[in-house]
Amino acid sequence: MTKSRKTSRRRVQPEKSSGISPVMIGAVVAGVILIVAGLIYLGNQGGEPPTVDLADFPTMGDPDAPVTMVEYSDFGCPHCQAFNAEKFEQLKTEYIDSGQIKYVVHPYYLGNPQIGLATQAAWCAHDQGGFFEFQHAMFEQQGQIEYTTDAFAGLATELGLDGDALAQCVSDGTHSSDVESARQAATRRGVNSTPTFFVNNQRIEGNVPISQFESVINQEVAFAE
């Protein structure tokens, strides 16, 4: 009797799917391309903020000095007043008078309309070559002077400027657009508090100790040599 041979058949297991279809891969790649393209577009759109011609602003010192220091200050700011009273003259003696830095003031007000008017008056004083004298006097009388056109004119007269011309300049709003443009330029540079200083591109915020000003200025002077 012939025995029948049973043949065993192995069941072939179907290959497991990776779970990622070509369609999904294509979608991911397309998404990455769109993100990169978007970043490139935004980068090109942003660019550098418009530069401000510092020649338009009140300047003291050698125009060819190796270091430029820019002050952003507000006439109603007590810390600006303290800097002007406590540290400016020392920095002037050490660095401005010696020809090491060109000092530029970027008049900037934080939104108070009275201070905005005072800033216009300072620009009008600048027209007569008396900005720094007017600024110093305004800080000396901070909290005491009335922020009116007549008060600014009276102060200008005390300083030897033409008070009537300054009053007319303020009344006409001669520099109202300059004040607003300067405020916007400061905002674009990231300035949102006063006083703020830039020593070349090094930023100093607040009325910091004199040693900190000196350290940053000395670094920039040494780097420029």
Secondary structure, DSSP 8 states (H G I E B T S, - for coil): ------------------S--HHHHHHHHHHHHHHHHHHHHHHHHH-------GGGS-EES-TT-SEEEEEEE-TT-HHHHHHHHHTHHHHIIIIITTTSEEEEEEE---S-HHHHHHHHHHHHHHHTT-HHHHHHHHHHTTTTS--SHHHHHHHHHHTTS-HHHHHHHHHTTTTHHHHHHHHHHHHHTT--SSSEEEETTEEEESS--HHHHHHHHHHHHHHH-
